[in-house]
């Protein structure tokens, strides 16, 4: 099946690397006009510009933690493409700490990006979606929103809350044509994860061994789930969270 997002307009945040880049590329290949985003206009953004081209893609720099930047992101999207059908709230950051060693600024930044960032863009996008009576929002959460790993505070707090935000908005706007779902990836071979595995001898083998499927996930596997949830194929799916972790969170013990 091709052109699953024909005539759709999508915003994908945090989309110059990793899962976000995979989503942006796949959406463009499936016929969508894609607005991709990062808080930095760097080499990764320049590469995405070259790869996606100018005809059906637009780069908008902006920090999801800044509500005004997200209003601008939506405004530039609708000015260029005339509407907004899909939002993928992918931008996020890792903040892992001992709770009592965590600086107040670290807590605030984690919540501002990993939780409030999704709300900032959803709040900016919802009026346009409500006006057309249709829209799909997909939030990229995490297995950390389902299981707690010691030493990872406060990231799981933000991801648990993000899943709650997903369900709350989904129910609030279901009768007005808006669907809100989330995806909870496990360990995925993004650039950041590749760097971590390369810097820690034996870690790749250890992580692979504890996964039931004996392999680490790929960004494209998350992207295909986002594609399904964003498309009209998933038109009766709302307030759902899909875990993509090779079965890892179902293990009782190792």
C-alpha positions, 0 to 999 in steps of 0.5 A, spaced: 500 500 500 502 506 498 500 514 499 497 512 505 498 519 507 496 522 501 493 529 501 495 530 509 499 535 512 504 533 518 508 536 523 514 532 526 518 535 532 525 533 534 525 530 527 532 531 524 535 525 527 533 518 530 525 516 531 523 523 528 527 523 522 525 516 520 517 518 521 519 524 517 522 520 511 516 515 512 511 520 512 514 524 506 514 517 502 507 515 503 505 522 500 504 527 506 507 534 506 512 534 512 514 540 517 520 537 520 523 541 526 528 541 531 531 546 536 537 547 532 538 549 525 545 544 524 548 539 520 542 534 521 537 539 519 541 541 513 541 534 511 534 533 512 532 539 508 536 536 502 533 529 503 526 531 503 526 537 498 522 544 498 516 542 494 512 538 500 517 539 506 518 545 510 523 546 516 521 550 522 526 551 528 523 551 535 524 549 542 518 545 544 518 547 551 517 554 548 509 555 547 510 561 542 515 557 538 509 552 537 504 557 535 509 559 530 510 552 528 503 551 527 502 558 523 508 556 518 505 550 517 498 552 515 501 558 511 505 554 507 500 548 506 493 550 508 491 545 513 494 541 519 492 533 519 497 530 523 502 532 529 507 527 532 510 529 538 517 526 538 521 531 541 524 529 548 530 528 552 533 524 557 534 526 564 537 520 568 539 522 576 538 520 583 532 523 585 536 527 591 542 529 586 537 532 581 538 539 580 531 543 580 533 546 573 534 539 570 527 537 573 524 543 570 527 542 563 525 534 563 518 536 564 518 542 559 521 538 554 518 531 555 511 533 557 509 540 556 513 540 549 507 535 547 502 539 550 505 546 547 504 543 540 497 540 541 494 546 544 497 550 538 494 545 533 488 543 536 484 549 534 486 548 526 484 540 527 477 542 531 475 547 525 476 542 520 473 536 524 479 531 524 486 530 526 491 525 529 496 526 534 501 521 536 505 522 542 512 518 543 512 516 550 517 510 552 517 504 556 519 508 562 512 510 562 510 503 564 516 500 568 521 504 572 528 503 572 532 505 578 537 511 576 533 514 571 529 519 575 525 523 573 524 521 565 519 516 567 515 521 571 514 525 565 513 519 560 508 516 565 504 523 565 505 524 557 501 517 557 496 520 561 496 527 557 494 522 551 488 519 554 485 525 557 486 529 550 483 523 546 477 523 551 476 530 551 476 531 543 474 524 541 467 527 539 469 532 535 474 528 530 480 528 534 484 522 535 490 522 540 494 516 541 501 514 544 507 510 542 512 507 547 518 505 544 523 500 548 531 500 546 531 503 539 538 504 535 538 511 534 544 515 533 544 517 541 543 509 543 549 507 538 554 512 541 552 509 548 553 502 546 559 503 542 562 507 548 560 501 553 564 495 552 559 489 552 553 493 553 550 491 546 551 484 547 548 485 554 542 489 552 541 484 546 541 478 550 535 481 555 530 482 549 526 476 548 527 477 540 534 477 541 535 484 537 534 491 538 529 495 535 530 500 529 527 507 528 523 505 522 519 500 526 517 505 530 515 510 524 511 504 521 507 504 527 506 512 527 504 511 520 498 507 522 496 511 528 496 517 524 493 514 518 485 513 516 486 506 517 486 507 525 480 511 525 477 507 530 483 507 535 483 513 540 486 513 547 491 507 546 498 506 547 502 501 543 509 498 546 514 497 541 520 493 545 520 486 543 516 484 549 521 486 554 516 489 559 512 483 559 518 479 562 517 478 570 525 477 571 531 476 568 
